[in-house]
Amino acid sequence: MERDSFDVKLSPRSVKRITEAKSKARPELKTPLQWHEHYYYQNFDVSLTSFTENGIDRVQSSKISVPDFIDQYERVYKPVVIEGAMSDWGSSEKWSEERLLKKYRNQKFKCGEDNDGYSVKLKMKYYLDYMKVTKDDSPLYIFDSNYGEHPKKGKLLDDYIIPKYFGDDLFQYAGERRRPPYRWFVMGPPRSGTGIHIDPLGTSAWNALSSGYKRWCLFPNSAPKSLIKVTDAEGGKQTDEAITWYNIIYPKTQSPDWNPEYKPVKLNFKLHKAFVIILL
């Protein structure tokens, strides 16, 4: 694979490692141009003002009890943002780029999978280099589910506390060795993200944001897959990418002709004092 040329000069080793990871994770993109052929870094608006939130409750963690949370949200599968729930977390300070680089610079984090299902990993120092310079339409992003079992990356567990609302964990009875992945450390630059999906094994997920912001679109379970999935004809080699979905499907959902029964809940998940709960 031909290597990218970056506006910011990186070390030859960093360029090599980044290029290798990209080649393994997205082998269908065979040239640097194919990674940014749509020039989304120039023409796709990722500002907060370009995406208006609607239809989601926000509650204060100090004002809603566990029983009330269960009755009002969990039992009825209603998404909610719980504000003020991270006030005693260390992640807001410890997960800055500078401190992650200092503490985890040589630790490898998963940022993709190859065609055989094996993890593609980059050391934190190389991934941070990549974040600073990438112009990729859909950048690689860290989505690591094994950090908690790692002797060094496991220190990330010390930087957050599982909220009181999520004490029930039925998968724990399967044991740590048999249970499916259940926690992830996620990190990425603008335009990175997960395409439209349903969480596996009938699970519900809680997500916390320590810095930056993230867009969400949540659809009712009744929404037809054919209506909200990007087709191969529309997406080409970027069919399953989040940026493709927001470029092709999202504008349709804002049209007056869109069936109101399938109108998405939109959320701008920003800064670092909130949770969003995705209930399926």
C-alpha positions, 0 to 999 in steps of 0.5 A: 500500500502506498503511504499517505503524505501528511501536512504535519511531519511524522517520524518514518516509524510512525508513518510506517505503523499507521500505514500498516494498520490502515492497510490491515483494517481497510484492505479494500482502500488500496491507495491514500486517495481512496481514504479521503476521496470524498474530502469530508474533512473539507466539506462535511460540517461536524460543528455542534450547530450543524446537528440539533438535539431533539426528543431526549430527556435529561435528568440530574443524577442527584434528583433521580433514584434507582427505582425511579430510573428503572420505572421511567426509563429502563422498564420502558426502553426510553433513552435518557441523558443523566447529567452530573454523574461524572463529577467524581471521576478522574477520566475528565483530567486523566484522559487528555491526549497529553496524559494518555500519551505519557501513561500509555504511549507504548501500549497497543489499542485495538483500532480495527479488524482485518478480514480474518477477524483479528484485531488491528492495533496501534500503540497510543503514541502512533494513534495520537500522531494519526489523530493529529494529521488524518484527513481520512473520510472515515478515520480509524478509531480506538474501540478496545474491549480488552483494556480491563484485563491488561496489566497496564491498560487496566489502570483506566478502570481506576478513572471511572465509577460504574453509576448506581443505576447499572449495578445489575450485570447478569453476564457476570454469572458467566465468569470473566473468561466466558462472558462476552465483551462488555466494556470499551475504551473508545477514542477518535478524531472528527468523522470517526464513529460506528455505523448504524447498528443494534447492540449485540445479545439484546444488551443495553449500553451506557456511554460516558463522554470525557471530552469532545462531543459525539452525535447520536441518532436513535431509531425505534425498533420498528424502523425497517432496516431497508429504510435506515441502512446505506445500500452498497450502491449508495455507499460503495466501499464506505457503506458501513461507515458512520460518516457515510450514514450521516451524509446519505441517510440522515438528511432523508430523516429530516425531510418532511416526507420521512415517516414520523413513526420512524423519526430518530431521537437526536443527541449532541453528546458533548463535554464531560458531565453526562451519560447517555443510555441506549435502551433497546 
